[in-house]
Amino acid sequence: MTGKTIFRGLIALGLFAASTSAAFAEDEAPAQSGKGGLDFTISGSAGLVSDYRFRGVSQTDKHMAVQAGLTLMHKSGFYASTWASNLAGWGQFGGANMELDLVGGYTKTFKKVTVDAGLTWYMYPGGSNTTDFAEPYVKLSAPLGPISALVGVAYAPKQKALGNFSNTSYSRGQSWDNLYVWGDASYAIPHTKLKPRAHIGHSNGNPGLGPNGTSVTPTGSYWDWNLGADYAVAGPISLGISYIDTSITKRKAAYLQPNFSSTKDGSSIAGSTVVFSLTAAF
């Protein structure tokens, strides 16, 4: 990862979601606003991860990533946010070295259930023309006893950026859609700074790679899962560890070579891994 890439990631400060996972932008609901009687509140985070995994697949060739995010929330429940991370920049996303997400949505709590709906626009600056795509989402979150639970659905309608590309077939004008369904759970252990968490998701879309190396779903239909924990070190700083894996087999990964293999050792970028993170929230 070059110094230029790191600089771009830091400039994007106002980014990161998801799981923090990314990633994780898709896994976290924005904080409620209205503190101090203000109409708007701003929150965000910045951090380092040992590998940026999006829905179980490495976006950084199994290298570390600099990520940051910023959310502007109105007391009415409407919000806008942005998130960014460096990328591998090789063969994926038309050669882009950066992902920049723009998000807009609305969230409201009914008794104990919070509804969050919006749209994410995924951008890959510096990549080829057919890379950006839009994905609406709906998330429901609620406490289940001591456990915080969330379920979500994200559906990207047919777009050229999600079109099919494989080693054997390519359609220049083709479009494809993608459906992602997921669930998250976390538990803050009383009298400790430790919060275990779990994630499972299912993606269903194009059966190839997409026109720019890797699209939202690289192999048609697969599962991804994540087991991990966060530890509050001091103030807003936390350390995280996650075990991440997918149901993408070696055979499926081999079908998608060479874009689906790491330049480090030739292994699949969707194989099991342990990801470490350091995050500061504000």
N, C-alpha and C positions, 0 to 999 in steps of 0.2 A: 504494500500500500504506500503510495507516494505522499510526500508532504503536501502536494497540491490537493490530493484527494482528501486528506485530513482537514485541510483548511476549508475546503468546500463543505465538509460535513459540519464543522464548527460554525460556519457562517449560517448554516441552515437552522441555527438554534431557534427553536420554535418548531421543534419536530420531535418526534416520537410521542404508539400506540399502541398494542397490542397488545403483547404480552408483555408491552415490553416484550415482547416478543413481539414484536413485531409483531419481537417484533411484535408486532404486537399491538400496534395502534388499533387494530380491529377488536381487541379483547377488553379495552378499558372504556368505561363511560366517563364523560367529562364531569368534573366536580361541580356541585351546585354553586351558584353565585349569590351575590347580594350581601357580602360581608361589609359591615360598616355602613350599610345603607346605600352603597354605591350601585349604580345601574349595571356596571360592568366589573368583572374581575378577570385577572389574567393568571394563568398557571402554566407550568411547563416542566420539562426535565431535560437532562442531557446525560449521556453516558457512553461507556465502552462495552462492547460485547465481543467475545472471542470468535463468534461466527454469527452472521445475520441469517437466521432461518425464517423464511416466509412460508407458512403452512407446511413446515417440515423440510423444505428444500433450501439449500444454501444459496444465497444471492451474492456471496462474496468469495466464492471459490475456496471455502473453508478457511478464510482469513478473518481477522478481526474487523470490526466496524465502529465508526464514530457515528452516534445518532443523537438527535435532539428534537424537541417538539414544543409547541406553544399553542395554548388554547385561550381564546377570548370568549367569555360567557356573559350573556345578558341575563338579568334577573328574570326575564320572561321565560327562559329556558332555551332560547335560540343561541347557537354557538358557531364559531368558526375556528378552525385549527389548521396547522400545517406541521408536517413531519418530514424528516429527511435522513438518509443514510448513504454512505458510500457503497458502491457495488463492485463486482469483479471487473467489469469493463472489458472482458474478453469474450467475444462470441455471443454473450447474452445481451438482451435488450438493445440490440443494434450497436453494441460497443459503448453504451452509456456507462459512465463511472459514478453516477449518482441517481438515486430515487428521490423524488420530491412529491409528496402527497398533499393535496388540498382537500379539506373536509368541511362540510357544512351540515348542520342538523338541528334537531330540536329534542329536548329531553324533559320529561315530566314524571313526577312520582304520584301514584295513586295508592294511598294508604302505604303499604310496604313494597309495592311493585313499581320499579322505575322503568319507563319506556323510553327508548332512545332510537330515533330514526334519522337517517341522513344519507349523504352520498359522498363517496371518496373518489377523487380524480387522481389517478396514478400517472405521474409524469417521469420521463427518463431523459433529462437534458443531455444533449450531446450525442444521443443515439440516432438511429434512422427515423424516417418520418412516421412509420407505422408502429409506434410503441405505446402511446398514451391510451388509456381507457378509463371508463367510468363504471362505478359499482355502487348501487344503492344498498343500504343495509337497515336491518331492524334488530334491536337487542332488548331483551327483557332481563332485569336483574332483581333479586330479592334475597333477603336473609332466610335461610332454612335452619332454624335453631342457631347454633354458633357458626354455621357455615355461610359464607357469601357465595351465591350461585348466579350464573349468567348463562343464557342461551341466546344464540344469534343466528341470523340468516343473512347472507350477502349474495345478491344475484346480479351478475354483470350481463346485460343483454348482448345480443350479437354485435360484434365489433371486429374490424379488421385486425386490430392488435392481438385478438385472441384466435385468429384464424389458424387452420391446421398446417403444420409443416412437419415432415418426417423424412427419413432417409430415402423413402421410396415414392412419396407423393407430395405435390405442392400445387396449390391453386392460388394464383396471385390475387384474385379479387375476392377470395373466400372470407367469410366472417363466421364467428362462433360465439356461443355464450358460455357462461360458467356459473354454477351454483355451489356455494360453500355454506355448510351448516356446522355449527360448533357449540360446545358447552365448556364452561370454566367453573372451577370451584376453588375456594381458598379458605383457610382457617387460621386465625390469629391465636396462637397458643397463649393462654392467660399467663401473666406475670413473666413473659419472655419477650424477646425481640424477634422471634422466629415466626414466619408465616408460610407453612407448606401450601402448595397449590397444584392443581392438575388441569389439564386441557385435553380435549379430544375433538377432532374435526373431520369432516368428510367433504371432499371436493369432487365435482363431476363436470367435465367439460370436454375440450378438444382432445383427441387421442394422440396428438403429436406434440411438437415442441412450441408451436406458435411461430409466426414469421420472423421473429427476432431472437431465436435461441431458446428462450424459456418464457412461456406464458404463465398465467395464473395457475393453471392446472396442466402439468406436463404429460400426464399419462392417462387421460380419460377419467378414470374413477379410482380414488385411493383414499386411505385414512392417514391422518397424522395424529400424534399424541405427544404429550409433554408432562413430565413429572418433575417438580422442583420445589424450591423454597427460597424465600428472601429473608435477609437478616439486616435489621436496622442497626447500622454501625454507630452513627452519631447524627442527631438532627435529621436533615433531609437526605443523608447519604445512606445507601443500602447496597449490600452485596447479594448477588443471586447466583444460583446454580440450577441447571435444568438438564434432564435427560430427554432428548428428542429423538423420535424415530418415525418412520412411515411404513405403510404396507407396500411400497414400491419395491418389487423384487429386483434381484440382480439381472434377471432376464429382461424385465421391462426397461431397466436403466440402460442395458446394453443396446437395446433397440434405438435409444435416443442419443447415442454417441455421435460425434465427440463432445457436443455441447453439454452433455449431462455428466461428464466425468471431471474430476478435479485435476488441475494442472500440477498439483503437488505430488500425487501418487497414482493418478488414474482411477481412483475409487469413485463410486457414485456420490454425487452431492446430495442425495436423499437418504443416505445410510444413517444408522444410529450415531449419535454423538452426545457429548457433554458440553454444554455452553455455560461460560462464566460471564457475569456482568457486574459492572460498577455503575450505579446510577445516582444522580443528585437531582432532587425535585425542588421546585420553588413555586 
